[in-house]
Amino acid sequence: MQICPRVTIVVLAAALVAGCSAPLRDPAVVQAVADGQDAYVAERLAFRERRVQDMLARADAVADGGTPDDTIDILALSGGADWGAFGAGYLAKWSELGSAAAIPMPEFDAIGGISTGSLIGTYVADGTPERYAGIEEFYRNTSPEWVQFAGLASFLPDSMSIFDNSGVRDEVSAAVDDSIVADLRQARADRRPIIAATTNLDFGRLEYWDLGEEAVSSEEPHDRIVSILMGATAIPGAFPPVEIDGLLHADGGAVQGVPALDPSQLPRYAAAWRERYGDRPLPKIRFWMIYNNQLGLQPSAVGLSWYDIVYRSYQTISQTSFQAPLQTSLLTAQADEATGVPDFEVRWVAIPDSYLADPEARPFDPAVTNALADLGREVAAQPDGGWRSDYPG
């Protein structure tokens, strides 16, 4: 999730004051991190290889007529905190429209989310209309009480955050019920990755998790999935990081605003396909990106105070994290056949620039989330579904 940049600036200022006297981690943990780099990298490479194999398995299903359509469809959901209501409303309306939609909703062969997008992707893993309606209802019933200021003591060096987000955890824990866990297990059986992202603070990397794998392998799948989702939405400094397997995890949006395609894997996928099927055409890959945010900043004469400068810089950095994955994907889609990349198509939709946010609104204000859910529905109902394939800005 993301939160008001003003809050982030307060957090940064507090960090400058407290950083020199912050409490230390257990020496054993520090040593384990220092010694664990090679094993960590090997595990991450293995994770990526498993996702390539999942993609091949889905392509096999397409080739054998075992899917509703003849394409590989990947849904990518951005961060945006309570602005996730836009994506939830969009998906609910898109599902409702059925064959009347500008482009009917496909069965998604993979779903990936950053921050609030991780929560949306988890909830709609099985792709039924009831799930899309359910996630919209979740965002329409938010409350500012979900997040509380932790008090002045939160600015002291031994505090990990200035807000208490236990209310968010309670709501997420209730939402991830046994049926959601069952959906994730079925997605794993179908080789459909449901991906959430965290920032691994100890190794300084964006880390992806396949929640279907976690649902199958964990002895306590509910607690495991909730922990990952809370890590995925733990805005650094604002909300406490989450310890998973002895390592600290925070919001994936601290690194990247929306899941990115790894174009280096597409030639490998194409080569593996040719080994199996020779010259048989590869299924087209369609990459659908839903931004729970606006893309691009309006021109603004920046004030000369440190606050104004930091505020605008944060906005610019944040926008880069949202736009860069889209630009990479669009470039990949334009790649010529000589690169060995399969037929690849990118579409994206974002909160319109015409939407004016209330700068005084508290996080999770239902007036905001309901307005954004309504807006998502309006965009989905447009003759073109709001989909674009050009470069932002």
Secondary structure, 3 states (H helix, E strand, C coil): CCCCHHHHHHHHHHHHHHHHHCCCCCHHHHHHHHHCHHHHHHHHHHHHHHHHHHHHHHHHHHHCCCCCCCEEEEEEECCCHHHHHHHHHHHHHHHHHHHHCCCCCCCCCEEEEECHHHHHHHHCCCCCHHHHHHHHHHHHCCCHHHCEECCHHHHCCCCCCCEECHHHHHHHHHHCCHHHHHHHHHHHHCCCCEEEEEEECCCCEEEEEEHHHHHHHCCCHHHHHHHHHHHHCCCECCECCEEECCEEEEEHHHCCCCCCCCCCHHHHHHHHHHHHHCCCCCCEEEEEEEECCCCCCCCCCCCCCHHHHHHHHHHHHHHHHHHHHHHHHHHHHCCCHHHCCCCEEEEEEECCCCCCCCCCCCCCCHHHHHHHHHHHHHHHCCCCCCCECCCCC
